[in-house]
Amino acid sequence: MPRRSEKYYLDEALERVLKTELQLSLLNGDGGDWETWPDVAELLHALRQRRYFLSRSTGSAGRVLYTQHFDLLDQFLAFPDDAFKARFRMSSEDLDALVALLKRHSTDEDWHINDDNRSGGGVSRSIKKQVAVALYILGGQEETLEKTRGTFGIGKGSAYNYLWRTINVICRLVTLFIRWPTREEQRVHYDKRLLENEIFAGCLGYIGGSDIVLNERPQSDWELYYGRKCVFPIESQRMIRLHSRRQVSIAIASH
């Protein structure tokens, strides 16, 4: 059974009230100033002039009101949390923290803010909006530039620029978050590995590799090799030793 809208039920109720008031008015004759049916009729007429009873804006489902007097990105950035995460792959608070981090390690020139040489003469979008577009593209599927153009009402060239401006600034932060551990950090990590009885005590970490699929099922302990793709692979991994920084490639059973 199709779901009825709030407008449908309100329309139905007002129509019943109007019919009742008209019948009472006919039975009682001229009711003078106390008759209410004209007010009910006016209210019902006003309701039927509206396509929707409630405004079709962001709402709890994250809907967009398509107009031409403001940037659609403003509405997407005002979505409730679930709808926001579905589109940008993070919460609005995390996006604000990311934008603040990128601002500290970039300039307005990196984002072409207030760029006098911009073609078209339009107002440049804020850093937050540019990062949001980049996150939308990175979290999408194929044909994301075309999809982004249709979703936000921006050009494919703008979407491409926002994406690579964001990536270029993020790449500057590589040494801030990815670095070789200090001697003290190595010692703490080494002691932790020993306490956990790791097989490779001097190993800094592991990097998962590719599965090497065997042509036949192993004759002994075949269940150790059976993978989630219903094959018998050997998983190749690479590890890095703490002190020598030597990379060692190994192959182990998948499970």
Secondary structure, DSSP 8 states (H G I E B T S, - for coil): -----HHHHHHHHHHHHHHHHHHHHHHH---GGG--HHHHHHHHHHHHT-S-SS--SSTTTT-----SSS-HHHHHTTS-HHHHHHHHSS-HHHHHHHHHHHHHT--HHHHTTT-TT-TT------HHHHHHHHHHHHTS-SSHHHHHHHHHT--HHHHHHHHHHHHHHHHTTHHHHS----HHHHHHHHHHHHHTT-SSTTEEEEEEEEEEE-SS--SSSGGGT--TTSS-EEEEEEEEETTT--EEEEEEE--
